[in-house]
Amino acid sequence: MDDINNFDVEIKLPVEIEQYERKIYDLKQLIEIGKGLNSTLDYNVLIESILLTCMGQMQLFQVGIFLKKGIDVNMYVLHRNYKGFDLDHTIEYEIASDSKLIAFLENNFRCYTMNELKEIFAGDESLATLNAIMPLLVVPLKGKGKLNGIIILGERINNMPFTEAEKEYMLNISSLAGIAIQNAYLYEMATTDMMTKLKIHHYFQAALADEREKSLRRKTPLSLIMADIDHFKKFNDTYGHQCGDMVLINVAKIIMASIRQIDVAARYGGEEFAIILPGTVLGDAMHVAERIRKCVESVKIESNNKILGVHISLGVTQFNPEIDVDNKSLIERADKALYRSKINGRNMVSFL
């Protein structure tokens, strides 16, 4: 009898060892994932890292993430870097932050299949967006006790359903991602001008120094645009500061809509803006500046029953390593180009 019991132990031990080894391996993987996700505060780089991590760890063809698009936005929007899902690009896939679905996920931290959510939210409109995408698994993205978004997992490479162990592992990834998102969000708030939603002056200076160094190292072009709203003092003095604020906000929106994700737009000071264009030659930067100028020119601001037009002057220059030894020299050359636009009639683009 003793021999039989000993035989059972010998059979079980290798299985238990294998289970422990798997747990140790998973923990090591999570540590590395945590290090990777917390190695950047750049919001867009972080999102891409989260999506690729999910794809690799869960063997996915399809993955996406819902996040708030801005600091004061009350909608969770599907980030445009989603992978694999065949979606309508003309539609904004969004979920209201005050919906029943968001409240439920905030208070119930676990993975859910779409069938489970359909049973819980039968006929509820808050599930409409997810129904249009039809992911296989929905994972709350929480950090520091707060729902920061939703990760959606779709078709898998092995075409197998998610096991309970995989769901638990995905929750661990979500927790790490949630903390990283929260940190990036706080950094975003600290480096963003709350009125215009553009970067603040200090961030611009740091970013410009970083891009100059990259340009030198990689031997790639770099351009800078300086812009100034024409006769801005008139808006404040004649129509009041609220009107002036509306002008700033509208111009900032146009600038953000006119540039790429890798570009940096900042409120340089007052009514002046700065735009860093990595990997961009002077000619292409001129096209960007002209596009901004035309869009601003088409804007109409309503104040006290009056329709007011807005114009902007811009100066463009390209980084020259031989003369632009620091931020100051590059900014000064872009400023001189801006001054040319001002003295030659305003509402135009000049270069130097």
C-alpha positions as CSV (number, residue, x, y, z in Angstrom):
1,M,0.0,0.0,0.0
2,D,2.8,2.4,0.9
3,D,4.4,1.6,-2.5
4,I,1.2,2.6,-4.3
5,N,1.0,6.0,-2.3
6,N,4.6,6.7,-3.1
7,F,4.0,6.0,-6.7
8,D,1.1,8.5,-6.7
9,V,3.3,11.2,-5.3
10,E,6.0,10.5,-7.9
11,I,3.4,10.9,-10.6
12,K,1.9,14.1,-9.2
13,L,5.2,15.9,-8.4
14,P,6.2,16.6,-12.0
15,V,2.8,18.1,-12.8
16,E,3.0,20.4,-9.7
17,I,6.5,21.4,-10.6
18,E,5.4,22.3,-14.1
19,Q,2.5,24.4,-12.7
20,Y,4.9,26.3,-10.4
21,E,7.4,26.8,-13.2
22,R,4.5,28.2,-15.4
23,K,3.5,30.6,-12.6
24,I,7.1,31.8,-12.1
25,Y,7.4,32.3,-15.9
26,D,4.2,34.3,-16.0
27,L,5.4,36.5,-13.1
28,K,8.7,37.1,-14.8
29,Q,6.8,38.1,-18.0
30,L,4.5,40.4,-16.0
31,I,7.5,42.1,-14.4
32,E,9.1,42.7,-17.8
33,I,5.7,44.0,-19.2
34,G,5.4,46.4,-16.2
35,K,8.9,47.7,-16.9
36,G,8.2,48.1,-20.5
37,L,4.9,49.9,-20.0
38,N,6.3,52.3,-17.4
39,S,9.4,53.1,-19.5
40,T,7.6,55.9,-21.3
41,L,5.2,58.8,-20.5
42,D,4.4,59.4,-24.1
43,Y,0.7,58.7,-24.4
44,N,0.7,57.4,-28.0
45,V,3.8,55.3,-27.6
46,L,2.3,53.8,-24.5
47,I,-1.0,52.9,-26.2
48,E,0.9,51.2,-29.0
49,S,3.0,49.2,-26.5
50,I,-0.2,48.1,-24.6
51,L,-1.8,46.9,-27.8
52,L,1.3,45.0,-29.0
53,T,1.8,43.4,-25.6
54,C,-1.8,42.1,-25.6
55,M,-1.4,40.8,-29.2
56,G,1.8,38.9,-28.3
57,Q,0.7,37.6,-24.9
58,M,-2.8,36.5,-25.9
59,Q,-1.9,35.5,-29.5
60,L,-4.4,37.9,-31.1
61,F,-5.2,39.1,-34.6
62,Q,-7.5,41.8,-33.2
63,V,-7.1,44.2,-30.3
64,G,-8.3,47.7,-29.4
65,I,-8.5,50.1,-26.5
66,F,-11.1,52.7,-25.5
67,L,-9.7,55.8,-23.8
68,K,-10.9,59.3,-23.0
69,K,-9.8,61.5,-25.9
70,G,-9.0,64.5,-23.8
71,I,-8.6,65.8,-20.3
72,D,-12.1,67.1,-20.0
73,V,-13.9,64.7,-22.4
74,N,-16.8,62.6,-21.1
75,M,-16.5,59.9,-23.7
76,Y,-14.4,56.8,-24.0
77,V,-13.3,56.6,-27.7
78,L,-11.8,53.7,-29.5
79,H,-8.1,54.7,-30.1
80,R,-7.3,54.8,-33.8
81,N,-4.3,52.5,-33.3
82,Y,-6.6,49.5,-32.9
83,K,-5.4,46.3,-34.7
84,G,-7.2,43.9,-37.0
85,F,-10.9,44.9,-36.5
86,D,-12.7,45.7,-39.8
87,L,-14.5,48.9,-38.8
88,D,-16.1,51.9,-40.5
89,H,-13.5,54.7,-40.5
90,T,-16.2,57.3,-40.9
91,I,-17.7,56.4,-37.5
92,E,-16.4,57.5,-34.1
93,Y,-16.8,54.4,-31.8
94,E,-17.5,55.8,-28.4
95,I,-19.0,55.0,-25.0
96,A,-20.4,57.6,-22.7
97,S,-18.5,57.8,-19.4
98,D,-21.8,58.1,-17.5
99,S,-23.2,54.9,-19.1
100,K,-24.3,51.8,-17.2
101,L,-21.6,49.8,-18.9
102,I,-18.8,52.1,-17.6
103,A,-20.3,52.2,-14.1
104,F,-20.5,48.4,-14.1
105,L,-16.9,47.8,-15.3
106,E,-15.6,50.3,-12.8
107,N,-17.1,48.3,-9.9
108,N,-16.6,44.8,-11.3
109,F,-13.0,44.1,-12.3
110,R,-12.9,41.0,-14.3
111,C,-12.9,39.9,-18.0
112,Y,-16.3,39.6,-19.8
113,T,-17.3,37.9,-22.9
114,M,-19.8,39.7,-25.1
115,N,-22.4,37.0,-24.3
116,E,-22.0,37.7,-20.6
117,L,-22.4,41.5,-21.2
118,K,-25.5,41.0,-23.4
119,E,-27.1,39.1,-20.5
120,I,-26.3,41.8,-18.0
121,F,-27.2,44.7,-20.3
122,A,-30.1,43.2,-22.3
123,G,-31.4,46.0,-24.6
124,D,-29.3,48.7,-22.9
125,E,-27.9,51.3,-25.4
126,S,-24.6,51.5,-23.6
127,L,-23.6,48.2,-25.2
128,A,-24.4,49.4,-28.8
129,T,-20.8,50.4,-29.6
130,L,-19.4,47.0,-28.5
131,N,-22.1,45.2,-30.4
132,A,-20.9,47.0,-33.5
133,I,-17.4,45.8,-33.0
134,M,-18.2,42.3,-31.5
135,P,-14.9,41.6,-29.6
136,L,-14.5,38.2,-27.9
137,L,-13.4,39.6,-24.6
138,V,-13.8,42.9,-22.8
139,V,-11.3,43.9,-20.1
140,P,-11.6,46.9,-17.8
141,L,-8.5,49.0,-17.7
142,K,-8.0,50.2,-14.1
143,G,-5.3,52.1,-12.4
144,K,-5.2,53.4,-8.8
145,G,-8.8,52.4,-8.3
146,K,-10.1,54.3,-11.3
147,L,-11.4,53.1,-14.7
148,N,-9.0,54.5,-17.3
149,G,-10.4,52.7,-20.3
150,I,-11.4,49.3,-21.8
151,I,-9.3,46.8,-23.7
152,I,-11.1,44.7,-26.3
153,L,-9.7,41.4,-27.6
154,G,-10.9,39.9,-30.8
155,E,-10.0,37.0,-33.1
156,R,-7.1,34.8,-31.9
157,I,-4.3,33.1,-33.9
158,N,-5.1,29.7,-32.4
159,N,-8.9,30.2,-32.7
160,M,-9.4,28.9,-29.1
161,P,-11.6,30.4,-26.4
162,F,-9.9,32.2,-23.5
163,T,-9.2,30.0,-20.6
164,E,-9.8,31.2,-17.0
165,A,-6.0,31.3,-16.5
166,E,-5.6,33.5,-19.6
167,K,-8.4,35.8,-18.4
168,E,-6.6,36.2,-15.0
169,Y,-3.3,36.8,-16.8
170,M,-5.0,39.5,-19.0
171,L,-6.4,41.2,-15.8
172,N,-2.8,41.4,-14.5
173,I,-1.7,43.0,-17.8
174,S,-4.6,45.4,-17.6
175,S,-3.7,46.4,-14.1
176,L,-0.1,47.2,-15.1
177,A,-1.4,49.1,-18.2
178,G,-3.9,51.0,-16.1
179,I,-1.2,52.3,-13.8
180,A,1.0,53.3,-16.8
181,I,-2.0,55.1,-18.4
182,Q,-2.8,56.9,-15.2
183,N,0.8,58.1,-14.9
184,A,0.9,59.2,-18.6
185,Y,-2.5,61.0,-18.0
186,L,-1.1,62.9,-15.0
187,Y,2.0,63.8,-17.1
188,E,-0.2,64.9,-19.9
189,M,-2.1,67.2,-17.5
190,A,1.1,68.7,-16.1
191,T,2.5,69.5,-19.6
192,T,-0.7,70.7,-21.3
193,D,-2.1,74.2,-21.4
194,M,-5.6,73.7,-20.0
195,M,-7.3,76.3,-22.3
196,T,-5.9,75.4,-25.7
197,K,-5.0,71.8,-24.9
198,L,-1.6,72.4,-26.5
199,K,1.7,71.7,-24.8
200,I,3.2,74.3,-22.5
201,H,6.3,76.3,-23.2
202,H,8.6,74.3,-20.9
203,Y,7.6,71.0,-22.6
204,F,8.1,72.6,-26.1
205,Q,11.7,73.6,-25.2
206,A,12.5,70.1,-23.9
207,A,10.9,68.5,-27.0
208,L,12.7,70.8,-29.4
209,A,16.1,69.9,-27.8
210,D,15.2,66.2,-28.0
211,E,14.2,66.5,-31.7
212,R,17.4,68.4,-32.6
213,E,19.5,65.7,-31.0
214,K,17.5,63.0,-32.9
215,S,17.9,65.0,-36.2
216,L,21.7,65.1,-35.7
217,R,22.0,61.4,-34.8
218,R,19.7,60.1,-37.5
219,K,20.6,62.7,-40.1
220,T,16.9,63.5,-40.7
221,P,15.3,66.9,-41.4
222,L,13.5,68.9,-38.7
223,S,11.4,72.0,-39.2
224,L,9.9,74.6,-36.9
225,I,6.8,76.8,-37.3
226,M,6.2,79.9,-35.2
227,A,2.7,81.5,-35.5
228,D,1.0,84.5,-34.1
229,I,-2.7,85.6,-34.2
230,D,-3.0,88.9,-36.0
231,H,-4.3,91.9,-34.1
232,F,-5.2,89.6,-31.1
233,K,-5.0,92.6,-28.7
234,K,-8.0,94.0,-30.6
235,F,-10.1,91.0,-29.8
236,N,-9.4,91.4,-26.1
237,D,-9.7,95.2,-25.9
238,T,-12.7,95.6,-28.2
239,Y,-14.7,92.4,-27.6
240,G,-13.5,91.2,-24.2
241,H,-11.3,88.4,-23.0
242,Q,-13.9,85.8,-23.4
243,C,-13.9,86.5,-27.1
244,G,-10.1,86.4,-27.1
245,D,-10.2,83.0,-25.4
246,M,-12.6,81.7,-28.1
247,V,-10.1,82.8,-30.7
248,L,-7.2,81.0,-29.0
249,I,-9.2,77.8,-28.5
250,N,-10.4,77.7,-32.2
251,V,-6.9,78.4,-33.6
252,A,-5.5,75.7,-31.3
253,K,-8.0,73.2,-32.6
254,I,-7.1,74.0,-36.2
255,I,-3.4,73.6,-35.5
256,M,-4.0,70.2,-33.9
257,A,-6.2,69.0,-36.7
258,S,-3.5,70.1,-39.3
259,I,-0.6,68.2,-37.9
260,R,0.5,64.6,-37.4
261,Q,0.6,62.6,-34.2
262,I,4.4,62.8,-34.1
263,D,4.4,66.6,-34.4
264,V,4.4,68.8,-31.3
265,A,2.2,71.9,-31.0
266,A,2.7,74.2,-28.1
267,R,1.3,77.5,-26.8
268,Y,4.6,79.5,-26.9
269,G,3.1,82.4,-25.0
270,G,0.0,84.6,-25.2
271,E,-1.3,84.4,-28.7
272,E,1.9,82.8,-30.1
273,F,2.2,79.2,-31.1
274,A,5.1,76.8,-32.0
275,I,5.0,73.6,-34.0
276,I,7.8,71.1,-34.2
277,L,7.8,69.0,-37.3
278,P,10.2,66.0,-37.1
279,G,11.4,64.4,-40.3
280,T,10.0,67.4,-42.3
281,V,11.9,69.5,-44.9
282,L,11.3,73.2,-45.3
283,G,9.0,72.8,-48.3
284,D,6.7,70.4,-46.6
285,A,6.6,72.5,-43.5
286,M,5.6,75.5,-45.6
287,H,2.6,73.5,-46.9
288,V,1.6,72.7,-43.3
289,A,1.8,76.3,-42.4
290,E,-0.2,77.4,-45.4
291,R,-2.9,74.8,-44.6
292,I,-3.1,76.2,-41.0
293,R,-3.3,79.8,-42.3
294,K,-6.1,79.0,-44.8
295,C,-8.1,77.1,-42.1
296,V,-7.8,79.9,-39.6
297,E,-8.8,82.5,-42.3
298,S,-12.0,80.5,-42.8
299,V,-12.9,80.6,-39.0
300,K,-15.7,83.0,-37.9
301,I,-16.1,83.9,-34.3
302,E,-19.5,85.2,-33.0
303,S,-19.4,87.8,-30.3
304,N,-22.1,90.2,-29.2
305,N,-24.1,89.4,-32.4
306,K,-21.1,90.2,-34.5
307,I,-19.3,87.8,-36.8
308,L,-15.5,88.3,-36.5
309,G,-12.8,87.0,-38.8
310,V,-9.4,85.7,-37.6
311,H,-6.1,85.8,-39.3
312,I,-2.7,84.3,-38.4
313,S,0.9,85.0,-39.5
314,L,3.5,82.2,-39.6
315,G,7.2,81.8,-39.9
316,V,8.9,78.6,-41.0
317,T,12.5,77.4,-40.8
318,Q,14.5,74.2,-41.1
319,F,17.0,73.0,-38.5
320,N,20.6,73.7,-39.7
321,P,23.1,71.9,-37.5
322,E,25.9,74.2,-38.5
323,I,24.2,77.4,-37.2
324,D,21.5,76.1,-34.8
325,V,23.7,75.0,-31.9
326,D,20.8,75.4,-29.4
327,N,17.1,76.0,-29.2
328,K,17.5,79.7,-29.1
329,S,19.1,80.1,-32.5
330,L,16.5,77.9,-34.2
331,I,13.6,79.7,-32.6
332,E,15.1,83.1,-33.4
333,R,15.3,82.2,-37.1
334,A,11.7,81.0,-37.1
335,D,10.7,84.2,-35.3
336,K,12.5,86.3,-37.9
337,A,10.5,84.5,-40.6
338,L,7.3,85.3,-38.6
339,Y,8.3,88.9,-38.4
340,R,8.6,89.0,-42.2
341,S,5.0,87.9,-42.4
342,K,4.0,90.6,-40.0
343,I,5.7,93.5,-41.7
344,N,4.7,92.3,-45.2
345,G,1.0,92.5,-44.5
346,R,0.2,89.7,-42.0
347,N,-2.1,86.7,-42.7
348,M,0.8,85.0,-44.7
349,V,3.6,82.4,-44.4
350,S,7.3,83.4,-44.7
351,F,10.4,81.3,-44.4
352,L,14.0,81.8,-43.4
